[in-house]
Amino acid sequence: MLAPSETGSEDTESARRLSDVLDRMLAELVADGFEIRQIFASPENIARLFLELGDDAIDLDPDGEEDCAWYGAHTLLADEGEGVRILYCKDDECWFREVEVEVEVEGA
């Protein structure tokens, strides 16, 4: 079964910042009535968000016992996998959506 938001939009956008694509996808999902449960990102992509948006891009949890952070109003967790995934739900049904951004290659 295709998740409701996967029926027609293209997630890969060439030469875009990760933060731009992530922000657009989060806004679309919320506008479509979905609840964002969590965002999972590789350490490399978390660093990329910091590089794109600066130190205020991600709020770190001040409680050392909790290993989570926030990207805006959404919980952000480090993930061993590559890329960024959004866990979003409506009622009792949940889906993952991959955030894909092509990396610009210098001199290409």
Buried (B, 14 or more C-beta within 10 A) or exposed (E): EEBBBEEEEEBEEEEBBBBEBBBBBBEEBBEEEBEBEBBBBBEEBBEBBBEEBEEEBBEEEEEEEEEEBEBEEBBBBEBEEEBBBBBBBBEEEBBEBBBBBEEEEEEE
